[in-house]
Amino acid sequence: MIRGTDLHADPGARSRLPLLLVAGVAVLVASLTVAISVGAVPVGFTTVWGVLAERVAPGSITPQWSEGQAAIIWEIRFPRALLAMMVGAGLALVGASLQAVTRNPLADPHLLGISSGGAFGAILALLHTGLFLGLLTVPVLAFLGALLATGIVLAVSRLTEATSADRLVLAGVAVSFIVMAAANVLIFLGDPRASHTVVFWMLGGLGLAQWDQLIYPLVILAGSGAWLLSRAGALNAMTVGDETAATLGIPVARFRLAVFGVGALITGVMVAFSGIIGFVGLMVPHIVRLLAGGDYARVLPLSALGGAVFLLWADIAARTVMAPEDMPIGIVTGLIGGIFFVWLLGRRR
């Protein structure tokens, strides 16, 4: 068993972990409160938590708000904020893991072609098959498309024996271009009147969040996140190099493919419910490593917290910049991520 602290010994960073976790949770709760409070119909912070307390424990508090405010908070904004937290946490976890197994600091979930596969499935549902499963049609087909794209990447990597870090990334990029070309064909052949719906989904959005659907990303995030955290020591070893990891008893090629598969599962589910949201997996792990060091026992939980906070505030910006209209959240993350990408390239230089 490889301990996460063996290869990244940093007593100062380890001692800061509890403080960073507490601070991260506090910031997350404050961000959640603001995200539910702001919007076309603003509500006070006390009203936000009053409604939540009354819904969780009916009769525990005397309502001081209207039914309309309660419906806005509980039925619309709270599930949307929870979805933003889960999507941000999931994408950040995948980005951090991919940066370890590929040893590429610019890696993020999109390198696997998963987002392209999700886009293909969603476009197929929106323009061609119809909602034959009701409101679940788009998420289900987007998830299946993401899994298919990941399966193709893994099949190509096995067929070409491209199990090294750089060749796996190249296989993902190649498959991404092919799948997106197929998605564009679907758009070209589809009904032009529905193109605005496709464009909004491809740019990312959280407006379709519903209570009865949140269980799916929650279960996948909890299970897959726990697996990644249990492999923190192996991820540390992978950052040093394949040879070092192999000498420590890690089956390098098999472990890398396993991380790719788990990353595909997380990203596929998140893309299915939120559309394509980029750069979260690129930015957040870098910021976390600046604060807490490189040990993945710290990087993974703090990346999940950071991703949740970041996407909450990105969604706040998306809902307020052009209020009462919702800007696609992918525009916000793309703008911030592009600036961060340029800064990161300059810092590496």
HELIX and SHEET records of a PDB file:
HELIX    1   1 GLY A    4  LEU A    7  1                                   4    
HELIX    2   2 PRO A   11  SER A   37  1                                  27    
HELIX    3   3 PHE A   45  VAL A   56  1                                  12    
HELIX    4   4 GLU A   67  ALA A   71  1                                   5    
HELIX    5   5 ILE A   72  ARG A   77  3                                   6    
HELIX    6   6 PHE A   78  THR A  102  1                                  25    
HELIX    7   7 PRO A  109  LEU A  112  5                                   4    
HELIX    8   8 ILE A  114  LEU A  124  1                                  11    
HELIX    9   9 ALA A  125  THR A  129  3                                   5    
HELIX   10  10 GLY A  134  LEU A  136  5                                   3    
HELIX   11  11 THR A  137  LEU A  159  1                                  23    
HELIX   12  12 ALA A  165  LEU A  189  1                                  25    
HELIX   13  13 PRO A  192  ALA A  194  5                                   3    
HELIX   14  14 SER A  195  MET A  202  1                                   8    
HELIX   15  15 TRP A  211  GLN A  213  5                                   3    
HELIX   16  16 ILE A  215  SER A  230  1                                  16    
HELIX   17  17 ALA A  232  VAL A  240  1                                   9    
HELIX   18  18 ASP A  242  THR A  247  1                                   6    
HELIX   19  19 VAL A  252  SER A  274  1                                  23    
HELIX   20  20 VAL A  280  ALA A  292  1                                  13    
HELIX   21  21 TYR A  296  THR A  320  1                                  25    
HELIX   22  22 ILE A  329  ARG A  348  1                                  20    
END                                                                             
